[in-house]
Amino acid sequence: MKWNLRLAAANRGIWKASELQRMLAERGVVISAGKMSGLWSGQPNTVKLDELDVICAVLGCGVEELLLSEPERVPEPTLATDSQATAVGQPRAVAPRPHTGRSLPPR
């Protein structure tokens, strides 16, 4: 996914991160300077869903304008080898547990 906040803000005449930070604070979302820098630069560490709601409300946009899908960046599936886990629904060997009447300790 590509984070597109800066362009979405620019399309609405918001050119500075501090201006958007003030607008978010007016709506009850106080964001630190460090987190705002990450949001504005396009590399946020985290974005909470309630923060995303407020960002969309302040900018008057939808999530689809802030988060752009990049399916071409998803790696192709690799073929499983015998040493790798089997796919869901595929049979696999099961080793019986000893019947000593006691459970095994946690691993």
C-alpha positions in Angstrom: 0.0 0.0 0.0 1.1 3.5 -0.7 0.4 6.3 1.7 -0.9 9.4 -0.2 -1.6 12.0 2.6 0.6 14.7 1.2 -1.0 14.8 -2.2 -4.5 14.5 -0.8 -3.8 17.5 1.5 -2.2 19.5 -1.4 -5.3 18.9 -3.5 -7.2 20.8 -0.7 -4.8 23.7 -0.4 -3.0 22.3 2.7 0.7 22.7 2.1 2.2 22.3 5.6 2.2 19.4 8.0 1.8 21.8 10.9 -1.4 23.2 9.3 -2.9 19.7 9.0 -1.7 18.8 12.6 -3.6 21.9 13.9 -6.7 20.9 12.0 -6.6 17.4 13.4 -6.1 18.7 16.9 -9.2 20.8 16.5 -11.1 17.6 15.9 -9.6 15.9 19.0 -6.7 14.0 17.5 -3.4 15.3 18.9 -0.5 13.9 16.9 3.2 14.3 18.0 5.6 16.1 15.7 7.5 12.8 15.1 4.4 10.9 14.1 3.2 13.9 11.9 6.5 13.9 10.2 6.0 10.2 9.3 2.5 10.7 8.1 3.5 13.7 6.0 6.6 12.1 4.5 4.7 9.1 3.3 6.4 6.6 5.7 4.1 6.3 8.7 4.9 3.6 11.3 1.2 3.2 12.3 -2.1 4.8 11.6 -4.9 4.0 13.9 -8.4 3.6 12.4 -9.9 6.4 14.5 -7.1 8.7 13.3 -7.8 7.7 9.8 -11.5 8.6 10.2 -10.5 12.1 11.5 -8.0 12.6 8.7 -10.7 11.7 6.1 -13.2 14.0 7.8 -10.7 16.9 7.9 -9.7 16.5 4.3 -13.2 15.6 3.1 -11.9 12.5 1.3 -12.3 8.7 1.5 -9.7 6.1 2.5 -9.2 5.1 -1.1 -7.6 8.5 -1.7 -5.1 8.1 1.2 -4.2 4.4 0.7 -3.3 3.4 -2.8 -3.1 -0.3 -3.6 0.0 -1.6 -5.2 -0.7 -5.2 -6.1 2.3 -5.3 -8.5 4.6 -5.2 -5.5 3.2 -8.4 -4.0 5.7 -11.3 -4.7 4.6 -14.2 -6.8 3.9 -17.5 -4.8 6.8 -19.9 -4.6 6.5 -23.6 -5.1 6.6 -25.6 -1.9 9.3 -28.2 -1.5 9.0 -31.5 0.5 10.7 -29.9 3.5 8.2 -27.0 3.6 4.8 -27.2 5.3 2.0 -28.7 3.2 -0.9 -26.6 1.9 -4.2 -26.3 3.7 -6.3 -29.4 3.0 -3.4 -31.5 1.9 -2.7 -34.7 3.9 0.3 -34.9 6.1 1.9 -37.5 8.3 0.8 -37.5 11.9 2.8 -39.0 14.7 0.8 -40.7 17.4 1.3 -39.5 21.0 2.3 -41.9 23.7 -0.6 -42.9 26.0 1.0 -42.5 29.4 -2.0 -40.8 30.9 -0.1 -37.5 31.3 0.1 -34.6 28.9 3.4 -33.4 27.6 5.0 -30.2 29.1 4.7 -27.0 27.0 7.5 -26.5 24.4 
